[in-house]
Amino acid sequence: MGTHHHGRTARLELDDQTLREWDALVLASGPEGIVLDRSAFYPGGGGQPPDEGVLLWQGVQTRIAGVRKGEDLELIPVEGDPIPPAGTAVTGAVEDARRTALMRTHSGLHLLCGVVFRDYGCLVTGGNMEPLTARMDFDLREVPPGFKQAVEDACNAEVEADRRIDVKELPRKEAFEIPDIIRTATNLVPPEVQDVRIVDIVGLDTQADGGTHVASTKHIGRIQVAKVENKGRGFRRLRIKISD
């Protein structure tokens, strides 16, 4: 574990998306942020919000309200909580219910993207998520009759298909040889990234992505297309909800 780094911090969540608790050492700290040598707090990105959780040390608890990406990954403590000084051994713990809900939601958005691309050929123009609720915007000039229900039914058929969701890394050149690897209207992979993380819903959707995901579509749960909105210039916003 710990093959991925941001600054001085080994990013454990990219090696093991199920990890919720681990031991670490504080490298730097202050009221504005805490830097660990090892962390499984997802820092946010690709529409997925950062994790929340706690650090436990010497019988004390520091609540973590989020993560800031700079030269290092800085864990943001809740205002007024005690701050572990540099050199302190801590146990980190990600808030499980929130992370798991976000993993289900993120995988649900990839499934939605795969269905709409497969059935309607539309690229994504934007998206955002919170636990078990999300939106995704598509370049869809005309909305076919029955579109909302057809998309919902197709998504839930893919949930029932229990498709495996694999995560791997490929050299940039090899990754971009995969057909339709970028499902957004704009390529969001920075040019300096030479090893591209790939999330593959096997047989449905393969995308470059840096977020956390469940192991199969069955783990997403039921997808409801709650609303289809017209955002102008042919852009359509699909709002979804995830349930058990």
FENQUI-V667972 format. One line per field, one symbol per residue. phi: phi as a letter, one per 40 degrees, with the letter a starting at -180 (. if undefined). psi: psi as a letter, one per 20 degrees, with the letter a starting at -180 (. if undefined). burial: 1 if it has 16 or more other ideal C-beta (glycine too) atoms within 10 Angstrom, else 0. A space follows every 10 residues. Layout:
phi->???
psi->???
burial->???
This chain:
phi->.gcbbbfcbc cccccacccb aacabccaaa dcibbbcaab cccgiggccc cbiabbafgb bbcbcibbcb cbcbccccdg ccbccdgccb bcaccccccc cccccccccc cddccccccb gcccbiaaab dgaababbcb cbccdgddcc cccccccccc cfccbbbabb ddccccccdf cbcccbcccd ccccbccbbb cdgbabacab cbaccacccc gcbbccabbc bgfgcbbbbb bbbc
psi->rkiqqocjpp nhhhhoiipi prqrpphqqr hiqppqhpqj opjqqkiprq rrbqpppljq poppiappoc hroopoqppi qqpprpippr pqppoggggg hhgggghhhg ggggghgghi kpqpirrqqr ojqrqppqno gpoqpjgghg ggghghhhgh ilpqoqprqq qggggiippk hojqhpojoq hiohoppppo opigppqpqj aqqrhrhhig apppohqpqo jqkjpppppq qpr.
burial->0001010011 1111001001 0101011010 0011110111 1111011111 1111101000 0111011000 0111111000 0011000101 0111100111 1111111111 1111111001 0111101010 1111111111 0000001000 1101110110 0010101001 0000100000 1111000010 0000011111 1001111111 1111011011 1010100000 0000111101 1100
